[in-house]
């Protein structure tokens, strides 16, 4: 499944379940993504199963894609992912990680 397909699936779920669905809800969705990221980190630190960690990481993706659906609806996230990946591939080794050289 591609990111754009996932966005459509998420939109259907959001509408069916009555979840937050207005542009003013974008900060909440991003906060929820951050919370889920913390839960993934906590699960990893506690030595929980890979499945539990993956479930929390998928929750992060869910909230990020849901926020993108409202924040930038005209952007194709599959294309954006590809462009960003290509941009990162063109960067020098350990770009932005200068602290490692200390």
N, C-alpha and C positions, 0 to 999 in steps of 0.2 A: 504494500500500500504506500502511496506517495503522500507527502505532506499535505498537498491540496485535497486529496481524498480524505485524509484524516480530519482536516478542518471541517469538511462537510459532515462527516460522521459526528464530530463533536458538536457542531451547530444543531444537528437533529436531536442529539441527546440533551443539550442545554435547553432547547425549546420544549421537549417532551417532559423534562423534569422540573422546569420552572427555575433553573439556575439564573444567576446574574447574567443579564444580556444587554446591557446598555453601555455606551461609550464611557460614561462616568464610572463604570465598574472595572475598567481596565486596571487601575491601581490595585484593586482587591485581587484580581486574577494574578497579577504579577507577585503580589505578596504571598498568595497561596502557593505559587510556584516556588518561591523562596523557602516557605515553610516545608514543602515536600522535599526540597533539596536537603534541608536540615534533617528531615526524617530518614532520608537515604544515608546520609553521613552517620547518623546515630545507629542505624541498623548495621552498617558496615563495622563501626567501632565495637558494637556488641557481638560481632561474629555471627550475625543472623544469616540465614540462607541467601544464596544468590538470587533466588526467586523473590524473596522479600525485598531485597535491595533493588532489583530490577523493577518491581511493582512501584516502588516509591519514585524511581527515576522516570517511569512512564507517566506517573502523575505530574511530574515536572513538565514533561513534554506536552501533556494534555493542557495544562494551564497556559503554557507559553503559546501554543498554537491557538488556543481559545482567545487569548489576548490579541494575538496577531490578526485574528479574524475581525476584531472590532477596531483595532488601532490602525491597521494598514490593509484594508480590504482589497485594494487594487493591486497589491503586491502578490505575485505568485511565489510562494515560499519555496517551491522546488527550484525555481530559477535563482532565487536569492541565495539559497543554500549552496548551489553550484558556484555562483559568483564569489561568495565568501570563501568557499573552500579553495577555489583557484587563487584568490588573493592571498590566503594564508600560505599556500604552497609556494608562492613566489617570494615569501619573506626569508630573511637569512636564518640560519640555524639558531635556535633558542631565542628568537625574536621576543623582546619584551620580558625576558627572564634574566636580565643582567645581574640580578642579585646572586645568581648561581656562580658567577665568576669571582666572587669575593673570597 
